[in-house]
Amino acid sequence: MEKLGIENTKKVLGTFLDVGLLAYQSYADDKKISTGEAIKLAFKIPAVWGAIKDVGDAIPEAKDLDPQELEELMNFILEKLKVLKGTEK
């Protein structure tokens, strides 16, 4: 059986993490989301919609993960989450 890789999984997770982190950082600064920040988030809607549509391609990849791909995926996620370091007050 041919390995599926993890590119779709990384794309989907990356989109959700990017938008979630943008929302978190916008809110974390002053406990509210300004109009400008809301507009930035609104511009992410097409990317989120695309990621939702691509979930079907990511599920088989996630089920097919081997230990090396899992490690690569975890490193990808941890790298994305590094922006949170130091944002907690």
PyMOL Python script that loads the backbone (N, CA, C, O; Angstrom):
from pymol import cmd

cmd.read_pdbstr("""\
ATOM      1  N   MET A   1       0.837  -1.189   0.000  1.00  0.00           N
ATOM      2  CA  MET A   1       0.000   0.000   0.000  1.00  0.00           C
ATOM      3  C   MET A   1       0.883   1.255   0.000  1.00  0.00           C
ATOM      4  O   MET A   1       1.849   1.341   0.757  1.00  0.00           O
ATOM      5  N   GLU A   2       0.553   2.193  -0.827  1.00  0.00           N
ATOM      6  CA  GLU A   2       1.326   3.425  -0.956  1.00  0.00           C
ATOM      7  C   GLU A   2       1.051   4.354   0.233  1.00  0.00           C
ATOM      8  O   GLU A   2      -0.094   4.524   0.652  1.00  0.00           O
ATOM      9  N   LYS A   3       2.137   4.959   0.775  1.00  0.00           N
ATOM     10  CA  LYS A   3       1.999   5.924   1.861  1.00  0.00           C
ATOM     11  C   LYS A   3       1.345   7.190   1.326  1.00  0.00           C
ATOM     12  O   LYS A   3       1.593   7.600   0.192  1.00  0.00           O
ATOM     13  N   LEU A   4       0.522   7.793   2.140  1.00  0.00           N
ATOM     14  CA  LEU A   4      -0.229   8.978   1.723  1.00  0.00           C
ATOM     15  C   LEU A   4       0.490  10.283   2.015  1.00  0.00           C
ATOM     16  O   LEU A   4       0.180  11.299   1.394  1.00  0.00           O
ATOM     17  N   GLY A   5       1.435  10.288   2.936  1.00  0.00           N
ATOM     18  CA  GLY A   5       2.098  11.527   3.314  1.00  0.00           C
ATOM     19  C   GLY A   5       1.255  12.312   4.312  1.00  0.00           C
ATOM     20  O   GLY A   5       0.249  11.818   4.821  1.00  0.00           O
ATOM     21  N   ILE A   6       1.681  13.539   4.581  1.00  0.00           N
ATOM     22  CA  ILE A   6       0.951  14.353   5.572  1.00  0.00           C
ATOM     23  C   ILE A   6       0.727  15.787   5.098  1.00  0.00           C
ATOM     24  O   ILE A   6       0.380  16.649   5.905  1.00  0.00           O
ATOM     25  N   GLU A   7       0.914  16.054   3.833  1.00  0.00           N
ATOM     26  CA  GLU A   7       0.800  17.436   3.349  1.00  0.00           C
ATOM     27  C   GLU A   7      -0.601  18.015   3.534  1.00  0.00           C
ATOM     28  O   GLU A   7      -0.740  19.162   3.958  1.00  0.00           O
ATOM     29  N   ASN A   8      -1.633  17.245   3.226  1.00  0.00           N
ATOM     30  CA  ASN A   8      -3.000  17.755   3.414  1.00  0.00           C
ATOM     31  C   ASN A   8      -3.304  17.962   4.893  1.00  0.00           C
ATOM     32  O   ASN A   8      -3.960  18.933   5.271  1.00  0.00           O
ATOM     33  N   THR A   9      -2.824  17.047   5.721  1.00  0.00           N
ATOM     34  CA  THR A   9      -3.041  17.167   7.162  1.00  0.00           C
ATOM     35  C   THR A   9      -2.368  18.429   7.696  1.00  0.00           C
ATOM     36  O   THR A   9      -2.959  19.162   8.489  1.00  0.00           O
ATOM     37  N   LYS A  10      -1.138  18.680   7.266  1.00  0.00           N
ATOM     38  CA  LYS A  10      -0.431  19.879   7.703  1.00  0.00           C
ATOM     39  C   LYS A  10      -1.137  21.140   7.207  1.00  0.00           C
ATOM     40  O   LYS A  10      -1.227  22.130   7.933  1.00  0.00           O
ATOM     41  N   LYS A  11      -1.633  21.103   5.980  1.00  0.00           N
ATOM     42  CA  LYS A  11      -2.331  22.267   5.412  1.00  0.00           C
ATOM     43  C   LYS A  11      -3.592  22.583   6.223  1.00  0.00           C
ATOM     44  O   LYS A  11      -3.832  23.736   6.581  1.00  0.00           O
ATOM     45  N   VAL A  12      -4.389  21.559   6.509  1.00  0.00           N
ATOM     46  CA  VAL A  12      -5.634  21.756   7.264  1.00  0.00           C
ATOM     47  C   VAL A  12      -5.332  22.225   8.683  1.00  0.00           C
ATOM     48  O   VAL A  12      -5.879  23.228   9.142  1.00  0.00           O
ATOM     49  N   LEU A  13      -4.456  21.492   9.377  1.00  0.00           N
ATOM     50  CA  LEU A  13      -4.119  21.887  10.751  1.00  0.00           C
ATOM     51  C   LEU A  13      -3.475  23.265  10.793  1.00  0.00           C
ATOM     52  O   LEU A  13      -3.763  24.063  11.685  1.00  0.00           O
ATOM     53  N   GLY A  14      -2.610  23.543   9.835  1.00  0.00           N
ATOM     54  CA  GLY A  14      -1.939  24.836   9.794  1.00  0.00           C
ATOM     55  C   GLY A  14      -2.919  25.988   9.654  1.00  0.00           C
ATOM     56  O   GLY A  14      -2.769  27.021  10.307  1.00  0.00           O
ATOM     57  N   THR A  15      -3.912  25.812   8.810  1.00  0.00           N
ATOM     58  CA  THR A  15      -4.925  26.864   8.624  1.00  0.00           C
ATOM     59  C   THR A  15      -5.699  27.094   9.910  1.00  0.00           C
ATOM     60  O   THR A  15      -5.860  28.234  10.347  1.00  0.00           O
ATOM     61  N   PHE A  16      -6.180  26.013  10.520  1.00  0.00           N
ATOM     62  CA  PHE A  16      -6.946  26.159  11.763  1.00  0.00           C
ATOM     63  C   PHE A  16      -6.081  26.755  12.874  1.00  0.00           C
ATOM     64  O   PHE A  16      -6.550  27.600  13.635  1.00  0.00           O
ATOM     65  N   LEU A  17      -4.831  26.324  12.973  1.00  0.00           N
ATOM     66  CA  LEU A  17      -3.944  26.878  13.991  1.00  0.00           C
ATOM     67  C   LEU A  17      -3.667  28.355  13.734  1.00  0.00           C
ATOM     68  O   LEU A  17      -3.697  29.157  14.667  1.00  0.00           O
ATOM     69  N   ASP A  18      -3.398  28.726  12.489  1.00  0.00           N
ATOM     70  CA  ASP A  18      -3.114  30.136  12.168  1.00  0.00           C
ATOM     71  C   ASP A  18      -4.286  31.048  12.539  1.00  0.00           C
ATOM     72  O   ASP A  18      -4.094  32.110  13.133  1.00  0.00           O
ATOM     73  N   VAL A  19      -5.480  30.628  12.188  1.00  0.00           N
ATOM     74  CA  VAL A  19      -6.661  31.452  12.481  1.00  0.00           C
ATOM     75  C   VAL A  19      -6.933  31.469  13.985  1.00  0.00           C
ATOM     76  O   VAL A  19      -7.236  32.516  14.557  1.00  0.00           O
ATOM     77  N   GLY A  20      -6.825  30.323  14.608  1.00  0.00           N
ATOM     78  CA  GLY A  20      -7.039  30.258  16.059  1.00  0.00           C
ATOM     79  C   GLY A  20      -6.028  31.099  16.819  1.00  0.00           C
ATOM     80  O   GLY A  20      -6.378  31.795  17.772  1.00  0.00           O
ATOM     81  N   LEU A  21      -4.785  31.033  16.397  1.00  0.00           N
ATOM     82  CA  LEU A  21      -3.746  31.828  17.054  1.00  0.00           C
ATOM     83  C   LEU A  21      -3.934  33.322  16.815  1.00  0.00           C
ATOM     84  O   LEU A  21      -3.693  34.133  17.709  1.00  0.00           O
ATOM     85  N   LEU A  22      -4.363  33.683  15.614  1.00  0.00           N
ATOM     86  CA  LEU A  22      -4.648  35.094  15.330  1.00  0.00           C
ATOM     87  C   LEU A  22      -5.762  35.603  16.237  1.00  0.00           C
ATOM     88  O   LEU A  22      -5.664  36.696  16.795  1.00  0.00           O
ATOM     89  N   ALA A  23      -6.815  34.814  16.381  1.00  0.00           N
ATOM     90  CA  ALA A  23      -7.923  35.209  17.257  1.00  0.00           C
ATOM     91  C   ALA A  23      -7.454  35.285  18.710  1.00  0.00           C
ATOM     92  O   ALA A  23      -7.788  36.229  19.426  1.00  0.00           O
ATOM     93  N   TYR A  24      -6.690  34.302  19.134  1.00  0.00           N
ATOM     94  CA  TYR A  24      -6.198  34.291  20.522  1.00  0.00           C
ATOM     95  C   TYR A  24      -5.325  35.513  20.794  1.00  0.00           C
ATOM     96  O   TYR A  24      -5.497  36.199  21.801  1.00  0.00           O
ATOM     97  N   GLN A  25      -4.394  35.773  19.891  1.00  0.00           N
ATOM     98  CA  GLN A  25      -3.487  36.897  20.109  1.00  0.00           C
ATOM     99  C   GLN A  25      -4.231  38.229  20.071  1.00  0.00           C
ATOM    100  O   GLN A  25      -3.900  39.145  20.824  1.00  0.00           O
ATOM    101  N   SER A  26      -5.220  38.342  19.210  1.00  0.00           N
ATOM    102  CA  SER A  26      -6.017  39.573  19.149  1.00  0.00           C
ATOM    103  C   SER A  26      -6.739  39.796  20.474  1.00  0.00           C
ATOM    104  O   SER A  26      -6.779  40.915  20.986  1.00  0.00           O
ATOM    105  N   TYR A  27      -7.296  38.747  21.015  1.00  0.00           N
ATOM    106  CA  TYR A  27      -8.058  38.854  22.257  1.00  0.00           C
ATOM    107  C   TYR A  27      -7.134  38.971  23.468  1.00  0.00           C
ATOM    108  O   TYR A  27      -7.445  39.703  24.408  1.00  0.00           O
ATOM    109  N   ALA A  28      -6.009  38.266  23.460  1.00  0.00           N
ATOM    110  CA  ALA A  28      -5.122  38.226  24.621  1.00  0.00           C
ATOM    111  C   ALA A  28      -4.537  39.594  24.959  1.00  0.00           C
ATOM    112  O   ALA A  28      -4.272  39.888  26.124  1.00  0.00           O
ATOM    113  N   ASP A  29      -4.338  40.421  23.953  1.00  0.00           N
ATOM    114  CA  ASP A  29      -3.713  41.724  24.192  1.00  0.00           C
ATOM    115  C   ASP A  29      -4.527  42.588  25.148  1.00  0.00           C
ATOM    116  O   ASP A  29      -3.982  43.138  26.105  1.00  0.00           O
ATOM    117  N   ASP A  30      -5.829  42.713  24.895  1.00  0.00           N
ATOM    118  CA  ASP A  30      -6.645  43.625  25.693  1.00  0.00           C
ATOM    119  C   ASP A  30      -8.018  43.047  26.057  1.00  0.00           C
ATOM    120  O   ASP A  30      -8.917  43.777  26.473  1.00  0.00           O
ATOM    121  N   LYS A  31      -8.165  41.739  25.896  1.00  0.00           N
ATOM    122  CA  LYS A  31      -9.413  41.026  26.234  1.00  0.00           C
ATOM    123  C   LYS A  31     -10.596  41.472  25.393  1.00  0.00           C
ATOM    124  O   LYS A  31     -11.748  41.351  25.810  1.00  0.00           O
ATOM    125  N   LYS A  32     -10.303  41.991  24.204  1.00  0.00           N
ATOM    126  CA  LYS A  32     -11.362  42.306  23.241  1.00  0.00           C
ATOM    127  C   LYS A  32     -10.771  42.251  21.839  1.00  0.00           C
ATOM    128  O   LYS A  32      -9.557  42.318  21.649  1.00  0.00           O
ATOM    129  N   ILE A  33     -11.650  42.128  20.882  1.00  0.00           N
ATOM    130  CA  ILE A  33     -11.223  42.099  19.485  1.00  0.00           C
ATOM    131  C   ILE A  33     -11.699  43.387  18.831  1.00  0.00           C
ATOM    132  O   ILE A  33     -12.895  43.668  18.768  1.00  0.00           O
ATOM    133  N   SER A  34     -10.741  44.159  18.348  1.00  0.00           N
ATOM    134  CA  SER A  34     -11.068  45.441  17.720  1.00  0.00           C
ATOM    135  C   SER A  34     -11.684  45.210  16.346  1.00  0.00           C
ATOM    136  O   SER A  34     -11.694  44.093  15.828  1.00  0.00           O
ATOM    137  N   THR A  35     -12.192  46.279  15.776  1.00  0.00           N
ATOM    138  CA  THR A  35     -12.766  46.199  14.435  1.00  0.00           C
ATOM    139  C   THR A  35     -11.704  45.759  13.427  1.00  0.00           C
ATOM    140  O   THR A  35     -11.975  44.922  12.566  1.00  0.00           O
ATOM    141  N   GLY A  36     -10.523  46.307  13.529  1.00  0.00           N
ATOM    142  CA  GLY A  36      -9.437  45.936  12.618  1.00  0.00           C
ATOM    143  C   GLY A  36      -9.060  44.468  12.751  1.00  0.00           C
ATOM    144  O   GLY A  36      -8.821  43.780  11.759  1.00  0.00           O
ATOM    145  N   GLU A  37      -9.011  44.001  13.997  1.00  0.00           N
ATOM    146  CA  GLU A  37      -8.690  42.589  14.224  1.00  0.00           C
ATOM    147  C   GLU A  37      -9.803  41.684  13.688  1.00  0.00           C
ATOM    148  O   GLU A  37      -9.532  40.615  13.143  1.00  0.00           O
ATOM    149  N   ALA A  38     -11.035  42.113  13.843  1.00  0.00           N
ATOM    150  CA  ALA A  38     -12.170  41.341  13.321  1.00  0.00           C
ATOM    151  C   ALA A  38     -12.109  41.267  11.797  1.00  0.00           C
ATOM    152  O   ALA A  38     -12.430  40.237  11.204  1.00  0.00           O
ATOM    153  N   ILE A  39     -11.698  42.358  11.177  1.00  0.00           N
ATOM    154  CA  ILE A  39     -11.571  42.365   9.721  1.00  0.00           C
ATOM    155  C   ILE A  39     -10.465  41.399   9.281  1.00  0.00           C
ATOM    156  O   ILE A  39     -10.633  40.660   8.310  1.00  0.00           O
ATOM    157  N   LYS A  40      -9.332  41.406  10.000  1.00  0.00           N
ATOM    158  CA  LYS A  40      -8.256  40.457   9.695  1.00  0.00           C
ATOM    159  C   LYS A  40      -8.771  39.019   9.781  1.00  0.00           C
ATOM    160  O   LYS A  40      -8.473  38.186   8.925  1.00  0.00           O
ATOM    161  N   LEU A  41      -9.540  38.750  10.817  1.00  0.00           N
ATOM    162  CA  LEU A  41     -10.103  37.405  10.981  1.00  0.00           C
ATOM    163  C   LEU A  41     -11.090  37.083   9.862  1.00  0.00           C
ATOM    164  O   LEU A  41     -11.116  35.959   9.361  1.00  0.00           O
ATOM    165  N   ALA A  42     -11.898  38.061   9.473  1.00  0.00           N
ATOM    166  CA  ALA A  42     -12.876  37.843   8.410  1.00  0.00           C
ATOM    167  C   ALA A  42     -12.188  37.501   7.089  1.00  0.00           C
ATOM    168  O   ALA A  42     -12.709  36.710   6.303  1.00  0.00           O
ATOM    169  N   PHE A  43     -11.025  38.092   6.847  1.00  0.00           N
ATOM    170  CA  PHE A  43     -10.295  37.785   5.618  1.00  0.00           C
ATOM    171  C   PHE A  43      -9.744  36.361   5.612  1.00  0.00           C
ATOM    172  O   PHE A  43      -9.333  35.861   4.565  1.00  0.00           O
ATOM    173  N   LYS A  44      -9.733  35.714   6.757  1.00  0.00           N
ATOM    174  CA  LYS A  44      -9.268  34.325   6.850  1.00  0.00           C
ATOM    175  C   LYS A  44     -10.379  33.317   6.540  1.00  0.00           C
ATOM    176  O   LYS A  44     -10.109  32.124   6.406  1.00  0.00           O
ATOM    177  N   ILE A  45     -11.616  33.784   6.426  1.00  0.00           N
ATOM    178  CA  ILE A  45     -12.747  32.876   6.201  1.00  0.00           C
ATOM    179  C   ILE A  45     -12.549  32.007   4.955  1.00  0.00           C
ATOM    180  O   ILE A  45     -12.821  30.808   5.025  1.00  0.00           O
ATOM    181  N   PRO A  46     -12.093  32.544   3.823  1.00  0.00           N
ATOM    182  CA  PRO A  46     -11.897  31.666   2.665  1.00  0.00           C
ATOM    183  C   PRO A  46     -10.886  30.540   2.935  1.00  0.00           C
ATOM    184  O   PRO A  46     -11.073  29.412   2.480  1.00  0.00           O
ATOM    185  N   ALA A  47      -9.825  30.851   3.671  1.00  0.00           N
ATOM    186  CA  ALA A  47      -8.832  29.821   3.994  1.00  0.00           C
ATOM    187  C   ALA A  47      -9.440  28.752   4.897  1.00  0.00           C
ATOM    188  O   ALA A  47      -9.189  27.559   4.720  1.00  0.00           O
ATOM    189  N   VAL A  48     -10.243  29.193   5.867  1.00  0.00           N
ATOM    190  CA  VAL A  48     -10.895  28.235   6.766  1.00  0.00           C
ATOM    191  C   VAL A  48     -11.874  27.369   5.976  1.00  0.00           C
ATOM    192  O   VAL A  48     -11.926  26.155   6.169  1.00  0.00           O
ATOM    193  N   TRP A  49     -12.639  27.984   5.097  1.00  0.00           N
ATOM    194  CA  TRP A  49     -13.590  27.230   4.277  1.00  0.00           C
ATOM    195  C   TRP A  49     -12.844  26.202   3.422  1.00  0.00           C
ATOM    196  O   TRP A  49     -13.291  25.063   3.285  1.00  0.00           O
ATOM    197  N   GLY A  50     -11.720  26.600   2.854  1.00  0.00           N
ATOM    198  CA  GLY A  50     -10.914  25.668   2.069  1.00  0.00           C
ATOM    199  C   GLY A  50     -10.401  24.517   2.913  1.00  0.00           C
ATOM    200  O   GLY A  50     -10.395  23.369   2.469  1.00  0.00           O
ATOM    201  N   ALA A  51      -9.969  24.824   4.141  1.00  0.00           N
ATOM    202  CA  ALA A  51      -9.477  23.773   5.037  1.00  0.00           C
ATOM    203  C   ALA A  51     -10.601  22.813   5.417  1.00  0.00           C
ATOM    204  O   ALA A  51     -10.389  21.604   5.498  1.00  0.00           O
ATOM    205  N   ILE A  52     -11.791  23.352   5.647  1.00  0.00           N
ATOM    206  CA  ILE A  52     -12.934  22.495   5.968  1.00  0.00           C
ATOM    207  C   ILE A  52     -13.200  21.540   4.805  1.00  0.00           C
ATOM    208  O   ILE A  52     -13.455  20.353   5.011  1.00  0.00           O
ATOM    209  N   LYS A  53     -13.138  22.065   3.592  1.00  0.00           N
ATOM    210  CA  LYS A  53     -13.366  21.227   2.413  1.00  0.00           C
ATOM    211  C   LYS A  53     -12.264  20.176   2.248  1.00  0.00           C
ATOM    212  O   LYS A  53     -12.516  19.101   1.703  1.00  0.00           O
ATOM    213  N   ASP A  54     -11.039  20.476   2.716  1.00  0.00           N
ATOM    214  CA  ASP A  54      -9.906  19.555   2.576  1.00  0.00           C
ATOM    215  C   ASP A  54      -9.796  18.538   3.707  1.00  0.00           C
ATOM    216  O   ASP A  54      -8.941  17.654   3.650  1.00  0.00           O
ATOM    217  N   VAL A  55     -10.632  18.640   4.724  1.00  0.00           N
ATOM    218  CA  VAL A  55     -10.565  17.694   5.840  1.00  0.00           C
ATOM    219  C   VAL A  55     -10.707  16.258   5.333  1.00  0.00           C
ATOM    220  O   VAL A  55     -10.057  15.347   5.845  1.00  0.00           O
ATOM    221  N   GLY A  56     -11.548  16.066   4.340  1.00  0.00           N
ATOM    222  CA  GLY A  56     -11.735  14.723   3.791  1.00  0.00           C
ATOM    223  C   GLY A  56     -10.451  14.125   3.240  1.00  0.00           C
ATOM    224  O   GLY A  56     -10.276  12.907   3.277  1.00  0.00           O
ATOM    225  N   ASP A  57      -9.549  14.958   2.727  1.00  0.00           N
ATOM    226  CA  ASP A  57      -8.261  14.479   2.233  1.00  0.00           C
ATOM    227  C   ASP A  57      -7.280  14.237   3.374  1.00  0.00           C
ATOM    228  O   ASP A  57      -6.381  13.404   3.255  1.00  0.00           O
ATOM    229  N   ALA A  58      -7.447  14.955   4.468  1.00  0.00           N
ATOM    230  CA  ALA A  58      -6.525  14.835   5.596  1.00  0.00           C
ATOM    231  C   ALA A  58      -6.818  13.607   6.458  1.00  0.00           C
ATOM    232  O   ALA A  58      -5.899  13.041   7.050  1.00  0.00           O
ATOM    233  N   ILE A  59      -8.066  13.192   6.537  1.00  0.00           N
ATOM    234  CA  ILE A  59      -8.425  12.072   7.411  1.00  0.00           C
ATOM    235  C   ILE A  59      -7.692  10.785   7.029  1.00  0.00           C
ATOM    236  O   ILE A  59      -7.121  10.141   7.910  1.00  0.00           O
ATOM    237  N   PRO A  60      -7.682  10.384   5.755  1.00  0.00           N
ATOM    238  CA  PRO A  60      -6.930   9.172   5.417  1.00  0.00           C
ATOM    239  C   PRO A  60      -5.436   9.299   5.739  1.00  0.00           C
ATOM    240  O   PRO A  60      -4.800   8.330   6.154  1.00  0.00           O
ATOM    241  N   GLU A  61      -4.885  10.499   5.543  1.00  0.00           N
ATOM    242  CA  GLU A  61      -3.478  10.713   5.895  1.00  0.00           C
ATOM    243  C   GLU A  61      -3.258  10.516   7.384  1.00  0.00           C
ATOM    244  O   GLU A  61      -2.297   9.862   7.790  1.00  0.00           O
ATOM    245  N   ALA A  62      -4.137  11.075   8.199  1.00  0.00           N
ATOM    246  CA  ALA A  62      -4.001  10.959   9.647  1.00  0.00           C
ATOM    247  C   ALA A  62      -4.097   9.500  10.094  1.00  0.00           C
ATOM    248  O   ALA A  62      -3.401   9.083  11.020  1.00  0.00           O
ATOM    249  N   LYS A  63      -4.950   8.739   9.441  1.00  0.00           N
ATOM    250  CA  LYS A  63      -5.087   7.313   9.783  1.00  0.00           C
ATOM    251  C   LYS A  63      -3.866   6.511   9.346  1.00  0.00           C
ATOM    252  O   LYS A  63      -3.617   5.424   9.867  1.00  0.00           O
ATOM    253  N   ASP A  64      -3.109   7.040   8.396  1.00  0.00           N
ATOM    254  CA  ASP A  64      -1.968   6.337   7.806  1.00  0.00           C
ATOM    255  C   ASP A  64      -0.615   6.789   8.389  1.00  0.00           C
ATOM    256  O   ASP A  64       0.437   6.414   7.872  1.00  0.00           O
ATOM    257  N   LEU A  65      -0.644   7.580   9.450  1.00  0.00           N
ATOM    258  CA  LEU A  65       0.598   8.114  10.012  1.00  0.00           C
ATOM    259  C   LEU A  65       1.528   7.013  10.492  1.00  0.00           C
ATOM    260  O   LEU A  65       1.101   6.064  11.149  1.00  0.00           O
ATOM    261  N   ASP A  66       2.802   7.152  10.156  1.00  0.00           N
ATOM    262  CA  ASP A  66       3.810   6.284  10.759  1.00  0.00           C
ATOM    263  C   ASP A  66       4.536   7.124  11.815  1.00  0.00           C
ATOM    264  O   ASP A  66       4.307   8.331  11.895  1.00  0.00           O
ATOM    265  N   PRO A  67       5.402   6.515  12.621  1.00  0.00           N
ATOM    266  CA  PRO A  67       6.059   7.279  13.694  1.00  0.00           C
ATOM    267  C   PRO A  67       6.832   8.507  13.211  1.00  0.00           C
ATOM    268  O   PRO A  67       6.836   9.534  13.889  1.00  0.00           O
ATOM    269  N   GLN A  68       7.476   8.419  12.064  1.00  0.00           N
ATOM    270  CA  GLN A  68       8.231   9.568  11.551  1.00  0.00           C
ATOM    271  C   GLN A  68       7.298  10.698  11.136  1.00  0.00           C
ATOM    272  O   GLN A  68       7.581  11.869  11.390  1.00  0.00           O
ATOM    273  N   GLU A  69       6.187  10.346  10.499  1.00  0.00           N
ATOM    274  CA  GLU A  69       5.223  11.371  10.092  1.00  0.00           C
ATOM    275  C   GLU A  69       4.566  12.002  11.311  1.00  0.00           C
ATOM    276  O   GLU A  69       4.310  13.206  11.335  1.00  0.00           O
ATOM    277  N   LEU A  70       4.296  11.188  12.318  1.00  0.00           N
ATOM    278  CA  LEU A  70       3.714  11.724  13.555  1.00  0.00           C
ATOM    279  C   LEU A  70       4.666  12.716  14.202  1.00  0.00           C
ATOM    280  O   LEU A  70       4.246  13.776  14.667  1.00  0.00           O
ATOM    281  N   GLU A  71       5.941  12.375  14.233  1.00  0.00           N
ATOM    282  CA  GLU A  71       6.930  13.289  14.803  1.00  0.00           C
ATOM    283  C   GLU A  71       7.006  14.583  13.988  1.00  0.00           C
ATOM    284  O   GLU A  71       7.077  15.674  14.554  1.00  0.00           O
ATOM    285  N   GLU A  72       6.993  14.458  12.664  1.00  0.00           N
ATOM    286  CA  GLU A  72       7.022  15.647  11.801  1.00  0.00           C
ATOM    287  C   GLU A  72       5.786  16.520  12.040  1.00  0.00           C
ATOM    288  O   GLU A  72       5.888  17.745  12.110  1.00  0.00           O
ATOM    289  N   LEU A  73       4.636  15.889  12.162  1.00  0.00           N
ATOM    290  CA  LEU A  73       3.394  16.620  12.394  1.00  0.00           C
ATOM    291  C   LEU A  73       3.416  17.312  13.759  1.00  0.00           C
ATOM    292  O   LEU A  73       2.997  18.463  13.880  1.00  0.00           O
ATOM    293  N   MET A  74       3.900  16.617  14.772  1.00  0.00           N
ATOM    294  CA  MET A  74       3.983  17.224  16.110  1.00  0.00           C
ATOM    295  C   MET A  74       4.949  18.411  16.102  1.00  0.00           C
ATOM    296  O   MET A  74       4.671  19.440  16.719  1.00  0.00           O
ATOM    297  N   ASN A  75       6.074  18.276  15.411  1.00  0.00           N
ATOM    298  CA  ASN A  75       7.022  19.398  15.317  1.00  0.00           C
ATOM    299  C   ASN A  75       6.413  20.577  14.580  1.00  0.00           C
ATOM    300  O   ASN A  75       6.653  21.730  14.938  1.00  0.00           O
ATOM    301  N   PHE A  76       5.631  20.294  13.557  1.00  0.00           N
ATOM    302  CA  PHE A  76       4.929  21.339  12.809  1.00  0.00           C
ATOM    303  C   PHE A  76       3.977  22.094  13.735  1.00  0.00           C
ATOM    304  O   PHE A  76       3.942  23.325  13.730  1.00  0.00           O
ATOM    305  N   ILE A  77       3.211  21.355  14.522  1.00  0.00           N
ATOM    306  CA  ILE A  77       2.252  21.967  15.450  1.00  0.00           C
ATOM    307  C   ILE A  77       2.983  22.765  16.523  1.00  0.00           C
ATOM    308  O   ILE A  77       2.603  23.897  16.822  1.00  0.00           O
ATOM    309  N   LEU A  78       4.026  22.184  17.100  1.00  0.00           N
ATOM    310  CA  LEU A  78       4.779  22.882  18.146  1.00  0.00           C
ATOM    311  C   LEU A  78       5.416  24.159  17.613  1.00  0.00           C
ATOM    312  O   LEU A  78       5.475  25.165  18.319  1.00  0.00           O
ATOM    313  N   GLU A  79       5.885  24.123  16.390  1.00  0.00           N
ATOM    314  CA  GLU A  79       6.472  25.326  15.777  1.00  0.00           C
ATOM    315  C   GLU A  79       5.417  26.429  15.649  1.00  0.00           C
ATOM    316  O   GLU A  79       5.694  27.597  15.924  1.00  0.00           O
ATOM    317  N   LYS A  80       4.216  26.051  15.232  1.00  0.00           N
ATOM    318  CA  LYS A  80       3.122  27.024  15.127  1.00  0.00           C
ATOM    319  C   LYS A  80       2.782  27.615  16.493  1.00  0.00           C
ATOM    320  O   LYS A  80       2.499  28.807  16.610  1.00  0.00           O
ATOM    321  N   LEU A  81       2.812  26.772  17.519  1.00  0.00           N
ATOM    322  CA  LEU A  81       2.408  27.211  18.855  1.00  0.00           C
ATOM    323  C   LEU A  81       3.482  28.021  19.582  1.00  0.00           C
ATOM    324  O   LEU A  81       3.212  28.602  20.633  1.00  0.00           O
ATOM    325  N   LYS A  82       4.689  28.062  19.036  1.00  0.00           N
ATOM    326  CA  LYS A  82       5.762  28.837  19.666  1.00  0.00           C
ATOM    327  C   LYS A  82       5.394  30.302  19.814  1.00  0.00           C
ATOM    328  O   LYS A  82       5.908  30.977  20.706  1.00  0.00           O
ATOM    329  N   VAL A  83       4.523  30.803  18.966  1.00  0.00           N
ATOM    330  CA  VAL A  83       4.149  32.216  19.052  1.00  0.00           C
ATOM    331  C   VAL A  83       3.421  32.517  20.362  1.00  0.00           C
ATOM    332  O   VAL A  83       3.349  33.671  20.783  1.00  0.00           O
ATOM    333  N   LEU A  84       2.889  31.491  20.998  1.00  0.00           N
ATOM    334  CA  LEU A  84       2.190  31.707  22.265  1.00  0.00           C
ATOM    335  C   LEU A  84       3.149  31.929  23.428  1.00  0.00           C
ATOM    336  O   LEU A  84       2.775  32.517  24.442  1.00  0.00           O
ATOM    337  N   LYS A  85       4.355  31.471  23.285  1.00  0.00           N
ATOM    338  CA  LYS A  85       5.324  31.594  24.366  1.00  0.00           C
ATOM    339  C   LYS A  85       5.540  33.076  24.679  1.00  0.00           C
ATOM    340  O   LYS A  85       5.907  33.865  23.809  1.00  0.00           O
ATOM    341  N   GLY A  86       5.308  33.424  25.913  1.00  0.00           N
ATOM    342  CA  GLY A  86       5.484  34.804  26.317  1.00  0.00           C
ATOM    343  C   GLY A  86       4.263  35.676  26.156  1.00  0.00           C
ATOM    344  O   GLY A  86       4.305  36.850  26.523  1.00  0.00           O
ATOM    345  N   THR A  87       3.152  35.140  25.612  1.00  0.00           N
ATOM    346  CA  THR A  87       1.961  35.967  25.460  1.00  0.00           C
ATOM    347  C   THR A  87       1.047  35.877  26.677  1.00  0.00           C
ATOM    348  O   THR A  87       0.125  36.680  26.821  1.00  0.00           O
ATOM    349  N   GLU A  88       1.294  34.907  27.550  1.00  0.00           N
ATOM    350  CA  GLU A  88       0.454  34.784  28.739  1.00  0.00           C
ATOM    351  C   GLU A  88       0.852  35.825  29.761  1.00  0.00           C
ATOM    352  O   GLU A  88       2.034  36.114  29.953  1.00  0.00           O
ATOM    353  N   LYS A  89      -0.140  36.377  30.406  1.00  0.00           N
ATOM    354  CA  LYS A  89       0.136  37.434  31.393  1.00  0.00           C
ATOM    355  C   LYS A  89      -0.220  36.961  32.771  1.00  0.00           C
ATOM    356  O   LYS A  89      -0.061  37.704  33.740  1.00  0.00           O
TER     357      LYS A  89
END
""", "prot")
cmd.dss("prot")
cmd.show_as("cartoon", "prot")
cmd.util.cbc("prot")
cmd.orient("prot")
